[in-house]
Amino acid sequence: CMAGLLLAGRAAAADPQGGKMTMQGGMMNMQGGTKEEAVAMVKKGVAYIKANGKQKGYTEITDGTRFKDRDLYLVVYGLDGMVLAHGENNRMVHKNLIDLRDIDGKPFIKETVTRARNEPTFWMKHKFTDPMTKSIHPMEMYCERLENSVICSGHFMR
């Protein structure tokens, strides 16, 4: 049917790498990113910032498409809790979120920056709004410290 072809064409356009979107019962099913893909995205982001500098790196993370894939995106926090780059919500850039808590009251930004001061890489869990479903889900976030910042990406556990 024409609607199915249109939908399939949009899926191909939305995911040029293929294999991430499937049709189930006539409905598009987008699979979220995996733990491995979150780690790979953080490592690519760190390498990009090292190669191109903070300004270009933060701009690409916030405004570009290189570091956005389905529900995966990068966020960069200063070790004081200031958002330096945000791949999902550019309105958060230059805001200090040190006191932000998840729906369960967990101060996850404070925990992120505290751990980044002491650990070069780490995983942490909290709850956050899933950009694909627009609902709150548990998330596992992988983070790497880079100088006085921490670069993170997470996958949602649906």
N, C-alpha and C positions, 0 to 999 in steps of 0.2 A: 504494500500500500504506500501511497505517496508520503503519508505522515511518518511511516517507518523509515523510508529512505531519507527523509529530511532529518529525522532524529539520528540515524546512523551517520549521516554526513556531518552533523554537528559534533557527534562523539569523536569522529576521526579528526575533525578540526581542533577539538578541545584537547585531544590527547594524541599528538603526533607520534609519540613513542609506541603507542599501541599497547594492547593487552591489559589495560587498567579499567576499561569500561565494558560492561556486558549488558545484554538484553535479557531480562527475566520477566516472563509473563507480559510482554509488551511494554515493560517499564525499564527505563535506564537505571542500572545499578552501578554506581561509582564506588570502587573499592578505595578505602583510605590507604594512606602510606603505612609502611612497615617500620619497625625499629631500625632495621638495617638501612632503609632509605633515609630515615631521620639522621642517623649517624653520618651517612655519606653526604647529605646536604650540609650539615655543620662543617664537615671537613672541607668541602668545596668552598663554603663561605669564608672560612678561616684563610684558606689558600688565596682566595680572591682579594680579601682585605690586605693580606701580606704583600701580594703582587701589585695591587693598584692603589693602595693607601686607604685610610679610613673614610675620607670624604666620598670618594668614588664608590667604595664598598658599601657604605651605609646608604647612599643614594640608590644603588642597584638593588639592595635588599628591600628598601621601602617602596621604590617607584618602578623598578624593573620587573622582568618576568623570569629571570634566570634562577631565582631562588623561591619559586612558587610552583607547587605540584600537588594538585588536588587539595587535601587538607594539610599538607606539609608546607611550612614557610619558616623563615628565620626571624628571630628577634634578638637584638643586641642590647644588653643592659650595661651601664657603667656600674662599677662596684659600689656606687652609692645608691643604686636603684633607679637612676635616670635611664629612660628609654632612648637609646642612640639610633636605633633603626627598628622598624617593625613591618614585616612583610604582609601582614593581614590588615592592620589598622594604622594608617599614617597619622591619624589624629593623636596617637599615643606618643609620637616622637617628641622629645624634649619635655616629657612629663616625668616627674619622680613618682614611681609606683611602689616605693619601698614598703608602704603600709597596706598594699592591696592584698586582700584575702580571697580565697576561693569560697564556694558556697558552703563548705564545711568549717569555715573560719581559719583555714590554714594560711599563714602569711608566706605564700610561696615565693614571692619576689625576694623578701628578706632572706629566706632560706637559700634561694639560688645564689645571691651575691655573697652570703656568708660562706657557703660551701666553695664558691669559686675562689675565694681568697686562700683557701687551704687545699683544694684539690684541683689538679689541672683538667680533669675530665670527670664527669659523674652523671648518674641518672637520678631523676627524682619524679615523684608522682604527685599529682594534684588534679582537681577538676576544673574544666574550662569549657567555654562554648566552642563546639565543633563547627568550623566554617561550612562544612558540607550539609549538616543536618540542622544547624542553628539551635541545637539543644545542648545541654550540659552533659558531658561524659568524662569519665576518668581519662587522664592523659599521662603517658610516660614521656618525659622530656630529657633529651640528651644535651649536655652542655659542655663546652670547652672554654677555658679561660684564654684570653688573648690580651696580654699586657694588662691594662686596667679595665677590661671589659670581659663579658661572658656572652658567648654566642650559643643560642639554643634552638632546637627544633624538636617537636614531639609528635608522637602518633597517638591517635585516640583509640581507646579500647572500647569498641562497641559491642 
